[in-house]
Amino acid sequence: MVSIKRLAALASCLAIALSIAGCETVKPEANSWRLPRKEGADTGMIIGRLEYPGDPALNPEKLVLNLRNVEFRNEAQAVRFGNVGEKSYILDNNYFVVPNLKPGTYRLVSFRVGQLFHGLHREEGFTYEVKPGQIKYIGSLEYSQYQQSLLQKMGKTLNYSVTRVQHPTELDMLQWLNKASAGSGWEPAIRKRMLELGRWPQ
């Protein structure tokens, strides 16, 4: 017979899994989403992706991450209570786009997976310079969760890591963004960057 403690532990694990991998919010479909209009000649953009590992050994059930939010903040601005960062868009393939940024230095301060908040305030390597008119690709990131200790369970914290992987590449994302940019004013910047990377826009 299964003990009450065992059932409670299983229920806790199930709740975390559903919170992370759930699909209670419908995100825009990447292939039909349209990029917001460019607001000024010098405004820039951040693009990237956050997902579970694509390696079957690390993700045998082929789970899709329920990414709900990414929060970028301009390092030059004082952090105020209630400030939720720059406007961002999360697509159904877990690409994220943060358009119409003033030139400056931006930090990925947090992200939300399901109902779980992940702060990156003390982590190194999540600060990016956005130059005038630049489309800044910050990489393809993979999220891995590890076994929780008893103290972590009591404190409702997760043992996780965020690592950079090779795919999708910057060109992969730019090709997608080029199709989503029709009439937005972003087309020249996207195509210029694609040419710098050796690919003719299609």
GUBABA-554621 format. One line per field, with one value per residue (C-alpha): x, y, z; chain; residue number from 1. Coordinates in steps of 0.5 Angstrom, whole numbers. Example, Ala and Ser with C-alpha at 12.3 -4.5 7.8 and 13.67 -1.06 7.14 Angstrom:
2
xx c(25;27)
yy c(-9;-2)
zz c(16;14)
chain c(A;A)
resi c(1;2)
END
This chain:
202
xx c(0;3;4;1;8;9;3;4;11;8;2;8;12;6;4;11;11;4;6;12;9;2;-1;-7;-5;-5;1;1;3;10;8;2;5;6;12;10;12;18;18;24;30;35;30;33;30;32;31;32;29;28;26;27;33;32;36;32;37;35;28;25;18;19;16;15;16;11;14;10;14;21;23;29;30;35;41;41;34;32;28;22;16;11;16;15;21;20;14;16;12;13;11;8;15;18;21;21;22;23;22;23;28;32;40;43;45;39;39;35;33;27;23;17;15;8;7;14;18;26;30;37;39;45;47;53;52;45;47;47;48;43;46;42;37;41;37;41;40;42;42;38;37;35;32;34;30;34;32;30;32;28;30;28;21;20;22;19;25;27;34;35;40;40;45;46;46;47;40;36;41;41;40;34;31;32;29;23;23;24;17;14;16;12;10;13;19;24;25;32;35;33;36;42;44;42;47;52;51;52;45;41;34;28)
yy c(0;7;11;18;21;18;20;27;27;25;30;35;33;33;40;42;39;41;48;48;44;46;50;54;60;60;64;67;62;63;63;67;73;79;84;90;97;100;106;110;109;108;103;96;89;83;76;69;62;59;51;44;40;38;32;26;23;30;30;23;25;31;36;43;49;53;60;65;71;74;80;85;92;97;98;105;106;106;99;101;97;95;95;89;91;92;89;82;77;70;65;58;55;59;64;71;78;85;90;98;98;105;104;101;96;91;85;79;79;74;69;65;58;56;59;59;65;65;71;72;78;75;71;72;73;75;83;85;91;94;99;104;100;93;86;83;75;73;66;59;57;51;50;44;42;38;34;38;38;38;45;47;44;47;54;53;54;50;47;49;51;55;54;56;51;51;51;55;59;67;66;61;66;72;68;67;74;77;73;76;83;85;92;93;98;92;89;93;92;84;83;87;83;76;79;80;73;70;69;72;74;70)
zz c(0;-2;4;5;5;-2;-5;-2;-6;-12;-12;-11;-17;-21;-19;-21;-28;-30;-28;-32;-38;-38;-43;-40;-44;-52;-55;-62;-67;-70;-77;-77;-72;-75;-72;-69;-73;-72;-68;-70;-74;-68;-64;-63;-62;-58;-60;-57;-55;-49;-49;-46;-49;-56;-54;-53;-47;-43;-45;-47;-47;-52;-47;-49;-44;-42;-43;-40;-40;-41;-37;-40;-37;-39;-34;-35;-31;-24;-22;-19;-16;-21;-27;-31;-36;-43;-48;-50;-54;-53;-59;-59;-61;-55;-59;-56;-59;-55;-60;-60;-55;-54;-55;-49;-44;-43;-38;-38;-30;-30;-34;-32;-34;-32;-25;-23;-23;-24;-22;-26;-22;-19;-25;-30;-38;-39;-40;-47;-51;-56;-61;-65;-70;-68;-68;-62;-62;-55;-57;-56;-49;-46;-39;-35;-28;-23;-17;-11;-4;2;3;-4;-3;3;0;-6;-10;-16;-18;-25;-31;-37;-42;-49;-55;-63;-65;-68;-70;-71;-79;-77;-73;-78;-83;-79;-77;-84;-86;-80;-81;-88;-87;-80;-82;-79;-86;-88;-81;-82;-89;-87;-82;-86;-91;-86;-84;-91;-93;-98;-95;-99)
chain c(A;A;A;A;A;A;A;A;A;A;A;A;A;A;A;A;A;A;A;A;A;A;A;A;A;A;A;A;A;A;A;A;A;A;A;A;A;A;A;A;A;A;A;A;A;A;A;A;A;A;A;A;A;A;A;A;A;A;A;A;A;A;A;A;A;A;A;A;A;A;A;A;A;A;A;A;A;A;A;A;A;A;A;A;A;A;A;A;A;A;A;A;A;A;A;A;A;A;A;A;A;A;A;A;A;A;A;A;A;A;A;A;A;A;A;A;A;A;A;A;A;A;A;A;A;A;A;A;A;A;A;A;A;A;A;A;A;A;A;A;A;A;A;A;A;A;A;A;A;A;A;A;A;A;A;A;A;A;A;A;A;A;A;A;A;A;A;A;A;A;A;A;A;A;A;A;A;A;A;A;A;A;A;A;A;A;A;A;A;A;A;A;A;A;A;A;A;A;A;A;A;A)
resi c(1;2;3;4;5;6;7;8;9;10;11;12;13;14;15;16;17;18;19;20;21;22;23;24;25;26;27;28;29;30;31;32;33;34;35;36;37;38;39;40;41;42;43;44;45;46;47;48;49;50;51;52;53;54;55;56;57;58;59;60;61;62;63;64;65;66;67;68;69;70;71;72;73;74;75;76;77;78;79;80;81;82;83;84;85;86;87;88;89;90;91;92;93;94;95;96;97;98;99;100;101;102;103;104;105;106;107;108;109;110;111;112;113;114;115;116;117;118;119;120;121;122;123;124;125;126;127;128;129;130;131;132;133;134;135;136;137;138;139;140;141;142;143;144;145;146;147;148;149;150;151;152;153;154;155;156;157;158;159;160;161;162;163;164;165;166;167;168;169;170;171;172;173;174;175;176;177;178;179;180;181;182;183;184;185;186;187;188;189;190;191;192;193;194;195;196;197;198;199;200;201;202)
END
